Amino acid sequence: MSYALIVAEVRRGVFEERNLDAIGLCSLLDKESCLLIPEGAYDINDKLVNVVAKVDAEEMVFLNPLNMVSILDKVIEKRGKPDVIIFTHSSSGTECASYMAGRFDLPVITDVSGFDKEGGFFMKSYYSDKIFGQFRQAGDGTYVITVRSGSFKEFVVEKSVSAAVETISGITISEERNFIEYVEEETTEVDITKADFLLSVGRGIGNKDEIEDFMELADMLKAVLSGSRPVIDKMWLPKARQVGTSGKTVKPKVYLAMGISGAFQHIAGMKDSDCIIAVNKDPEAPIFQYAHFGVIADAMKLRDKMKVVLKG
């Protein structure tokens, strides 16, 4: 049976939005899609895939890569080998993908962000999206990939009928490793995911002393100040204000990025913003590829001019 197996990302029973990228890629691959989920998962639109395979196991069992080996054994026993096994490019997705590739001796491509349908090759980026590698399967057989969040969900197509439902049971649960708990991030007074206007700063602002002036500009614009990972790592801003794959995914109406070059980890966290305005003195900065409007300028000089104008 020719099909693509999508291993769902589920947290506390919630079907995460990042799964849509794996489903969208299946549409590009023209494969029958089989979504593998643990029992108790909800918020799933069952018209987005051909088959929903419900695993007779709790979410904590599903998150264990040692158990995933047993789950995949049962899937193959029931449905035959898939053409491709797709995971999200998350901490658990990449871990499980590597286990599957090693256990079943399969080739693996991680962090896939593009697919050329005509050429039949996958793409992934290096050096902050400045170089793109192309990968094509050398022969027949199953392969494993992880998909970068925000890359393929636009290709999701809702089907006219609901998915067929199958049950995967008889899983062997490993006792060598156990899921303990989710660790919640600290709550703060600022939730950047709810902001309509984000002013985000990056390494290009130079030093921590500039933060106060950018905070003032954000207040004048009625925006919320956020930052890229280098700013957070240097402790110029608290972790709760980080945008990116290791921070928060945001979708404001306006995203003003000042002094941010645009590493893919950051882009993945803000690329779905309604309007992206980028300010960077490097005309080759990757963020300009995603911006609706770009300004080639020194972020601090432009900030000061904006403050003068806004003060009237």
C-alpha positions as a printed Julia matrix, in Angstrom:
312×3 Matrix{Float64}:
   0.0    0.0     0.0
   1.46   3.35   -1.04
   0.96   5.99    1.65
   2.61   8.62    3.83
   2.54   8.13    7.6
   2.24  11.38    9.58
   3.16  11.07   13.25
   1.03  13.7    14.98
   2.32  16.19   17.52
  -0.17  16.18   20.41
   0.15  18.07   23.7
  -2.34  17.49   26.51
  -4.73  16.02   23.99
  -4.58  19.03   21.68
  -3.72  18.43   18.01
  -1.05  21.05   17.38
  -1.2   23.43   14.42
   2.31  22.46   13.29
   0.88  19.12   12.1
  -0.68  20.99    9.19
   2.76  21.36    7.61
   3.17  17.57    7.42
  -0.34  17.24    5.99
   0.36  19.97    3.44
   3.55  18.22    2.34
   1.53  15.04    1.75
  -0.63  16.99   -0.68
   2.47  18.03   -2.62
   3.75  14.44   -2.62
   0.39  13.16   -3.94
   0.4   10.46   -1.26
  -2.5    8.94    0.65
  -2.11  10.41    4.12
  -2.39   8.32    7.28
  -2.36  10.33   10.51
  -1.03   8.48   13.56
  -2.43   9.82   16.84
  -2.68   8.67   20.48
  -6.02   8.02   22.12
  -7.71  11.07   23.6
  -6.45  13.53   20.97
  -9.0   16.12   19.92
  -9.44  19.26   17.77
  -8.68  17.21   14.66
 -10.3   18.02   11.33
 -10.71  14.49    9.96
 -11.28  15.79    6.43
  -7.65  16.8     6.07
  -6.29  13.25    5.75
  -7.37   9.96    4.19
  -6.93   7.77    7.27
  -6.74   8.43   11.01
  -4.87   5.62   12.8
  -5.65   5.8    16.52
  -3.06   4.18   18.73
  -4.46   2.35   21.73
  -2.07   4.16   24.08
  -1.96   7.31   26.19
  -0.16  10.43   25.06
   2.75   9.85   27.46
   3.33   6.46   25.82
   3.16   8.03   22.37
   5.88  10.57   23.25
   8.43   7.88   24.1
  10.63   7.06   21.06
  11.2    3.53   22.41
   7.45   2.97   22.3
   7.22   4.58   18.87
   9.36   1.75   17.52
   6.73  -0.73   18.71
   3.93   1.46   17.35
   5.54   1.59   13.91
   5.99  -2.19   13.96
   2.23  -2.54   14.47
   1.43   0.02   11.76
   3.58  -1.86    9.24
   2.03  -5.15   10.31
  -1.45  -3.72    9.7
  -0.92  -1.41    6.7
   2.42  -2.38    5.17
   5.48  -0.14    4.93
   4.79   3.56    4.27
   6.61   5.38    1.49
   7.59   8.14    3.92
   7.29   8.75    7.67
   6.81  12.42    8.52
   7.48  14.03   11.91
   7.31  17.65   12.99
  10.69  19.32   13.44
  10.23  19.66   17.2
  12.21  18.31   20.13
  10.12  15.13   20.33
   9.69  14.87   16.55
  13.4   14.97   15.78
  14.16  12.53   18.58
  11.56  10.0    17.42
  12.62  10.44   13.78
  16.23   9.55   14.59
  15.11   6.47   16.55
  12.95   5.29   13.66
  15.71   5.84   11.12
  18.21   3.95   13.26
  15.9    1.09   14.26
  14.61   0.39   10.75
  17.79   1.4     8.87
  16.08   4.2     6.95
  17.49   7.37    5.38
  16.43  10.58    7.14
  16.22  14.25    6.15
  15.65  16.72    8.98
  14.21  20.26    8.99
  12.67  20.11    5.51
  11.3   23.51    4.5
  10.57  23.07    0.79
   9.72  20.56   -1.92
  10.25  20.9    -5.66
   7.49  18.8    -7.16
   8.86  18.9   -10.69
  12.4   17.99   -9.65
  11.25  15.61   -6.92
  13.66  16.9    -4.3
  13.34  18.26   -0.76
  15.02  21.44    0.41
  16.5   22.53    3.72
  18.45  25.65    4.56
  21.83  26.34    6.11
  23.56  29.45    7.49
  20.38  31.41    8.27
  18.68  30.63    4.95
  21.66  31.83    2.89
  22.29  28.37    1.39
  19.7   25.73    0.45
  20.49  22.05    0.09
  18.54  19.75   -2.23
  17.87  16.12   -1.32
  16.37  13.35   -3.41
  15.76   9.72   -2.52
  18.5    7.59   -4.07
  16.36   4.47   -4.5
  13.11   2.87   -3.49
  11.97   2.18    0.05
  10.77   4.1     3.09
  12.49   7.27    4.26
  12.0    9.59    7.25
  11.72  13.37    7.3
  11.05  16.12    9.84
   9.17  19.19    8.63
   9.86  22.74    9.68
   6.89  24.55   11.2
   5.21  27.07    8.89
   6.53  25.56    5.63
   3.67  23.64    4.01
   0.34  24.33    5.73
  -0.81  26.53    2.83
  -0.98  23.35    0.72
  -3.47  21.61    3.0
  -6.61  20.62    1.1
  -9.84  19.71    2.86
 -11.35  16.56    1.44
 -15.03  15.99    0.64
 -15.37  13.02    3.0
 -14.18  12.26    6.52
 -11.13  10.09    7.04
 -11.43   6.35    7.54
 -10.57   5.35   11.11
  -8.25   2.5    12.05
  -7.06   1.27   15.45
  -3.47   0.32   16.24
  -3.35  -1.93   19.31
  -1.08  -4.46   21.0
   1.74  -1.97   21.64
   4.71  -3.14   23.7
   5.4   -0.43   26.26
   9.05   0.08   27.19
   9.99   0.22   30.86
  13.48   1.56   30.15
  12.31   5.14   29.79
   9.26   7.03   31.02
   7.64  10.38   30.36
   7.45  12.3    33.63
   5.77  15.66   33.09
   5.44  18.79   30.99
   7.41  21.69   32.43
   5.46  24.92   32.14
   7.24  28.13   31.27
   7.09  30.94   33.79
   4.08  33.18   33.49
   4.72  36.9    33.01
   2.75  40.08   32.63
   3.45  40.12   28.88
   2.05  37.65   26.36
   3.55  38.5    22.98
   1.3   35.95   21.23
  -1.73  38.18   21.9
  -0.19  41.44   20.64
  -1.54  43.06   17.46
   1.67  45.05   16.97
   5.12  43.72   17.84
   8.31  45.74   17.7
  11.04  43.09   17.7
  14.76  43.78   18.12
  17.78  41.66   17.31
  21.53  41.46   17.74
  21.91  44.38   15.33
  20.9   46.92   17.99
  24.38  46.51   19.47
  23.98  46.37   23.24
  21.57  46.27   26.16
  21.72  50.03   26.65
  19.61  50.47   23.49
  16.68  48.47   24.91
  15.25  51.37   26.92
  14.96  53.55   23.81
  13.31  50.75   21.83
  10.91  50.18   24.71
  10.01  53.87   24.57
   9.42  53.64   20.82
   7.22  50.57   21.32
   5.13  52.47   23.86
   4.75  55.4    21.45
   3.61  53.0    18.69
   1.3   51.16   21.13
   3.32  48.05   20.36
   4.8   45.29   22.52
   8.58  44.88   22.56
   9.93  41.42   21.68
  13.26  40.02   20.54
  15.19  37.36   18.67
  17.15  34.62   20.39
  20.53  36.46   20.59
  18.82  39.28   22.5
  17.3   36.8    24.94
  20.52  34.78   25.31
  22.37  37.98   26.24
  19.58  38.68   28.77
  18.71  42.04   27.24
  15.05  40.93   27.35
  13.31  38.17   29.35
  12.64  34.76   27.79
   8.89  35.42   27.6
   9.55  38.03   24.9
  11.45  35.69   22.54
  10.08  35.1    19.04
  11.16  31.94   17.21
  11.16  28.16   17.31
  12.74  28.13   20.78
  10.48  30.98   21.9
   6.95  31.98   20.86
   5.2   31.72   17.51
   3.39  34.99   16.86
   0.89  36.26   14.28
   0.4   39.98   14.92
  -1.21  42.38   12.49
   2.11  44.24   12.27
   5.59  42.84   12.96
   8.32  45.5    12.92
  11.74  43.82   13.0
  14.67  46.12   13.75
  18.25  44.85   13.66
  17.17  41.25   13.01
  19.01  39.38   10.23
  16.38  36.63    9.94
  17.72  33.22   10.97
  15.24  30.49   10.01
  14.45  29.79   13.67
  13.22  33.36   14.03
  11.43  33.44   10.68
   9.48  30.29   11.61
   8.1   32.11   14.63
   6.78  35.21   12.83
   6.41  34.52    9.09
   2.59  34.34    9.3
   2.27  37.93   10.55
  -0.17  40.0     8.5
   2.4   42.69    7.73
   6.16  42.32    8.22
   8.37  45.41    8.15
  12.11  44.78    8.31
  14.82  47.32    9.14
  18.42  46.22    8.63
  21.53  47.92    7.3
  22.56  44.73    5.46
  20.69  44.61    2.12
  21.41  40.86    1.94
  19.78  40.07    5.29
  17.53  36.98    4.88
  14.61  38.68    6.61
  14.04  40.85    3.53
  12.94  37.7     1.67
   9.92  37.48    3.98
   9.17  41.16    4.64
   6.27  42.96    2.98
   8.22  46.21    3.41
  11.96  46.59    3.87
  14.1   49.52    5.01
  17.86  49.39    4.51
  18.99  51.58    7.4
  20.67  51.62   10.78
  17.99  50.52   13.25
  19.06  52.98   15.97
  19.13  56.0    13.64
  15.7   55.16   12.25
  14.39  54.58   15.77
  15.52  58.05   16.86
  13.96  59.69   13.81
  10.68  57.85   14.43
  10.64  59.05   18.04
  11.14  62.66   16.93
   8.26  62.39   14.42
   5.93  60.69   16.9
   6.65  63.3    19.58
   5.61  65.94   17.03
